[in-house]
Amino acid sequence: MNPSEQKTELSEAIRKHREFLFPAVANYYEEPLALVKGSGEYVWDDSGNQYLDCFGGVLTVSLGHANPAVNEAIIEQVNTISHTSTLYANKPQSDLAEKLSEISPGNLKKSFFSNSGTEADDTAILAAKLATGRQEVVVLRHSYSGRSATALTAAGHHTWKPVAPQVAGIVHAPAPYCYRCPFKLEYPSCDVACADDIEEVIKTSTSGEIAAFMAEPILGVGGFIVPPKEYFGKVAEITRNYGGLFIADEVQTGWGRTGDKWFAIEHWGVDPDIITSAKGMGNGVPIGWTIATPEVADAFPGLTFSTFGGNPVSMAAGLAVIKVIEEDDLRSNAAAVGAYLGDSLEELKDKYSVIGDARGMGLMRAIELVKDRETKEPAPDILLKVFEETKRRGVLIGKGGLYGNVIRTGMMLNSTKDHVDQMIDALDAAFRKI
């Protein structure tokens, strides 16, 4: 069925969603979609409409819906043993930890598994505090780390903070947002002032000795903000000069998403003390992961455990995801198809003045919409119209940014140029109509 011919009556799933779930549970589109089936790059709603999924459940379905290899691993593990808790060792967990030690950069070796990116980041912050004996953590404006008390305090978006910050010791620094430079400078003549300012933040807003600096290599919810190439090298050095550890939050950027490398931070040649991830690691199965150097991991005192963290089913899924990425060379595919997507978005930018910026790496690409390219006034109202038009044309996209004016795309790592063309055609038609 053509999505433009959708039924007008309220679906049973949406009616119950509105009646029995917290109203704060976010939904896209004027009329929420109830998705019932997925296969590869496509999903179907409960009215039978088919859509190209270009956001993958927020960059989570990394290998396509119902990927046969991942599903086979999950089913085999469920039929063997599905739960042990971390009070017992299990082979899938040990095997995955070993594999992650092999593919992670630098001296990262020891893993802790949890259920989500939120828990992974919480674990990383706690580990940094325990390892350094310090309490203060520097994070970035425009960042997002999850929905626990610590993560919400760390969030650099007022829109994601239902209450005032609750956790002491978290300090925000300016983001490396070149399109909207907080210092009103231009790269490269700016000499990456945003990186140098981290030292000023530490000197003026902390005790002068920090536990960690934590950042997404590409700011995800912030609108896929890509820093200058010198940024993380400078920041890591400053962080360590003041006694802190460098935490790379790879919840959205990991698993080849940015092309060629397993992790985005590798593009800048920086070895973190801790990496966190989730989302695409499980292709839709709940999973969270924190890996640290032995020095950091071994400083974690006493006892800790996670009821569902490290469960055999999620671990089997994680192993299967890595195997598919390796065997199908999907990191290279993300680089090649991602470059094609980047060029296509630049062509749209040249065609429509409402697109102020096109940015990203690999298959993590975005366009920022503005009412005027000179003033850069955000255009969230136009984004909402584009959303509805692309949905009518059978394409689902994502959004983000502090101002709600950034279209985010997170296509599957095994997507093709034909899938890119389908999405670009829908965007082109939407902009043309609007």
Residue pairs with C-beta under 8 A, 6 or more apart in sequence:
1 47
1 48
1 49
1 50
2 49
2 394
3 49
3 50
3 51
3 391
3 392
3 393
3 394
4 392
4 393
6 31
6 45
6 47
6 49
7 47
11 34
11 45
11 46
11 47
12 46
13 34
13 36
13 46
14 31
14 32
14 34
17 25
17 27
17 32
17 34
24 162
28 387
28 396
28 399
29 387
29 388
29 391
30 388
33 45
33 51
33 391
33 396
34 45
34 46
35 43
35 44
35 45
35 46
36 44
36 45
36 46
37 43
37 44
38 44
38 53
38 61
38 65
38 66
39 64
39 65
39 66
40 64
40 65
40 66
40 412
41 52
41 53
41 64
41 65
41 411
41 412
41 415
41 419
42 50
42 51
42 52
42 53
42 65
43 50
43 51
43 53
43 65
43 396
44 50
44 51
45 51
49 394
50 394
51 391
51 394
51 395
51 396
52 394
52 395
52 396
52 419
52 422
52 423
52 426
53 61
53 65
53 396
53 412
54 395
54 396
54 397
54 398
54 409
54 410
54 411
54 419
54 423
55 396
55 397
55 398
55 408
55 409
55 410
56 62
56 280
56 410
56 411
56 412
57 284
58 252
58 279
58 398
58 410
59 220
59 252
59 257
59 279
59 280
59 364
59 410
60 279
60 280
60 282
60 283
60 284
61 280
61 283
61 284
61 412
62 255
62 257
62 279
62 280
62 281
62 283
62 321
62 325
62 412
62 413
63 69
63 70
63 283
63 321
63 324
63 325
63 330
63 412
63 413
63 414
64 283
64 412
64 414
65 284
67 283
67 324
69 320
69 323
69 324
70 283
70 285
70 317
70 320
70 321
70 324
72 320
73 316
73 317
73 319
73 320
74 285
74 313
74 316
74 317
74 320
76 316
77 92
77 312
77 313
77 315
77 316
78 313
80 312
81 90
81 312
82 311
82 312
82 313
83 308
83 311
83 312
83 313
84 90
84 311
84 312
85 305
85 306
85 307
85 308
85 310
85 311
86 93
86 113
86 305
86 306
86 307
86 309
86 310
87 305
90 310
90 312
90 315
91 312
92 312
92 315
92 316
92 319
93 113
93 310
93 312
93 315
95 315
95 319
96 111
96 113
96 315
96 318
96 319
96 322
97 110
97 111
97 113
99 319
99 322
100 111
100 289
100 291
101 108
101 109
101 110
101 111
101 291
103 262
103 322
104 262
104 263
104 275
104 291
105 262
105 263
105 265
105 266
105 271
105 272
105 275
106 271
106 272
106 293
107 271
107 293
107 294
108 271
108 272
108 274
108 275
108 291
108 292
108 293
109 291
109 292
109 293
109 294
109 297
110 291
110 292
110 293
110 294
110 297
110 298
111 289
111 290
111 291
112 123
112 127
112 289
112 290
112 291
112 292
112 297
112 304
112 306
112 309
113 287
113 288
113 289
113 290
113 306
113 309
113 310
113 314
113 315
114 120
114 123
114 287
114 288
114 289
114 290
114 306
114 309
115 286
115 287
115 288
115 306
115 308
115 309
116 146
116 278
116 286
116 287
116 288
117 145
117 146
117 249
117 251
117 276
117 277
117 278
117 279
117 288
118 145
118 146
118 147
118 148
118 151
118 288
119 146
119 148
119 288
119 306
119 309
120 251
120 276
120 277
120 278
120 288
120 289
120 290
121 145
121 146
121 150
121 151
121 154
121 214
121 247
121 249
121 251
121 276
122 146
122 148
122 150
122 151
123 276
123 288
123 290
124 212
124 214
124 247
124 249
124 274
124 276
124 290
124 292
125 137
125 150
125 154
125 211
125 212
125 214
125 247
126 300
127 274
127 290
127 292
127 296
127 297
127 299
127 300
128 137
128 211
128 212
128 214
128 244
128 245
128 247
128 273
128 274
128 296
129 135
129 137
129 211
129 212
130 299
130 300
130 301
131 211
131 245
131 292
131 295
131 296
131 299
131 300
132 210
132 211
132 212
132 243
132 244
132 245
134 207
134 209
134 210
134 211
134 243
134 244
135 168
135 169
135 211
136 169
136 170
136 171
136 206
136 207
136 209
136 210
136 211
137 154
137 169
137 170
137 171
137 210
137 211
137 212
137 213
137 214
138 171
138 172
138 173
138 198
138 201
138 202
138 206
138 210
138 212
138 213
138 214
138 239
138 244
139 145
139 154
139 156
139 170
139 171
139 172
139 173
139 213
139 214
139 215
140 156
140 172
140 173
140 174
140 175
140 176
140 215
140 216
140 219
141 156
141 172
141 173
141 174
141 175
141 182
142 156
142 157
142 175
142 177
142 219
142 222
142 223
142 225
142 402
143 154
143 155
143 156
143 157
143 175
143 215
143 216
143 219
143 221
143 222
143 249
144 155
144 156
144 157
144 160
144 216
144 219
144 220
144 221
144 222
145 151
145 154
145 155
145 214
145 249
146 152
147 160
149 166
149 167
150 167
150 170
152 160
152 161
152 162
152 163
152 165
152 166
153 165
153 166
153 167
153 170
154 167
154 170
154 214
155 161
156 172
156 175
156 222
156 402
157 221
157 222
157 402
159 402
159 404
160 221
169 211
171 201
171 205
171 206
173 194
173 197
173 198
173 201
174 182
174 183
174 194
174 197
175 182
175 194
175 219
175 222
175 225
176 192
176 194
176 195
176 225
176 227
176 228
176 231
177 194
177 219
177 222
177 225
178 186
178 187
178 227
178 228
179 225
179 356
179 357
179 359
179 368
179 376
180 376
181 187
181 190
181 194
182 194
183 190
183 193
183 194
183 197
185 193
187 228
188 228
192 228
192 230
192 231
192 234
194 227
194 231
195 228
195 230
195 231
195 232
195 234
195 235
195 238
196 234
196 238
198 213
198 234
198 235
198 238
198 239
199 238
199 241
199 242
202 208
202 210
202 238
202 242
208 242
209 242
209 243
209 244
210 239
210 242
210 243
210 244
211 244
211 245
212 239
212 244
212 245
212 246
212 247
212 273
212 274
213 235
213 236
213 238
213 239
213 244
213 245
213 246
213 247
214 247
214 249
215 232
215 235
215 247
215 248
215 249
216 222
216 248
216 249
216 250
216 251
216 252
216 253
217 227
217 232
217 248
217 249
217 250
217 253
217 258
217 263
217 264
217 265
217 267
217 268
218 224
218 225
218 226
218 227
218 252
218 253
218 258
218 264
218 360
218 361
218 364
219 225
220 251
220 252
220 253
220 364
220 400
220 408
221 400
222 400
222 401
222 402
223 366
223 368
223 400
223 401
223 402
223 406
223 408
224 359
224 360
224 364
224 365
224 366
224 400
224 406
224 408
225 359
226 359
226 360
226 361
229 268
231 268
232 265
232 268
232 270
233 268
233 269
233 270
235 246
236 246
236 270
236 272
239 245
239 246
240 246
245 273
245 274
245 296
246 270
246 272
246 273
246 274
247 272
247 273
247 274
247 275
247 276
248 263
248 264
248 265
248 270
248 272
248 274
248 275
248 276
249 276
250 263
250 264
250 265
250 275
250 276
250 277
251 276
251 277
251 278
251 279
252 279
252 280
252 364
252 410
253 263
253 264
253 265
253 364
254 262
254 263
254 264
254 275
254 277
254 279
254 280
254 281
255 262
255 277
255 280
255 281
255 321
255 322
255 325
255 413
256 262
256 325
256 330
256 331
256 334
256 362
256 413
257 264
257 280
257 334
257 362
257 363
257 364
257 410
257 413
258 264
258 267
258 334
258 338
258 361
258 362
258 363
258 364
259 331
259 332
259 334
259 335
259 336
259 338
259 339
259 361
259 362
259 363
260 267
260 331
260 332
260 334
260 335
260 362
261 267
261 331
262 331
263 275
263 277
264 361
265 272
265 275
267 361
273 292
273 293
273 296
274 290
274 291
274 292
274 293
274 296
275 290
275 291
276 288
276 289
276 290
276 291
277 288
277 289
278 287
278 288
278 289
280 321
280 413
281 287
281 289
281 318
281 321
282 314
282 317
282 318
282 321
283 317
283 320
283 321
285 313
285 314
285 317
285 318
286 308
286 314
287 314
287 317
287 318
288 309
289 318
308 314
324 330
325 331
325 413
328 414
330 413
330 414
331 413
333 413
333 414
333 415
334 362
334 363
334 413
335 362
337 363
337 411
337 415
337 416
337 417
337 420
338 360
338 361
338 362
338 363
338 364
338 365
340 417
340 420
341 363
341 365
341 409
341 411
341 420
341 424
342 358
342 360
342 365
344 420
344 421
344 424
345 355
345 358
345 360
345 365
345 367
345 424
346 358
348 355
348 358
348 367
348 424
348 427
348 428
348 431
349 355
349 357
349 358
349 367
351 428
351 431
352 431
353 373
354 369
354 370
354 371
354 379
354 382
354 431
354 434
355 367
355 368
355 369
355 370
355 431
356 368
356 369
356 370
356 373
356 376
357 367
357 368
358 365
358 366
358 367
358 368
359 365
359 366
359 367
359 368
360 366
360 409
363 409
363 410
363 411
363 412
363 413
363 415
364 409
364 410
365 408
365 409
366 400
366 406
366 407
366 408
366 409
367 406
367 407
368 378
368 401
368 405
368 406
368 407
369 378
369 379
369 380
369 382
369 383
369 386
369 405
369 406
369 407
370 376
370 377
370 378
370 379
370 405
371 377
371 378
371 379
371 382
378 401
378 403
378 404
378 405
379 405
380 403
380 404
380 405
382 405
382 434
383 399
383 404
383 405
383 406
383 407
385 430
385 434
386 397
386 407
386 427
386 430
386 431
386 434
387 397
387 399
389 426
389 429
389 430
389 433
389 434
390 396
390 397
390 423
390 426
390 427
390 430
393 425
393 426
393 429
393 430
394 426
395 422
395 423
395 426
395 427
397 407
397 408
397 409
397 423
397 427
398 407
398 408
398 409
398 410
399 406
399 407
399 408
400 406
400 408
407 427
409 423
411 419
411 420
411 423
412 419
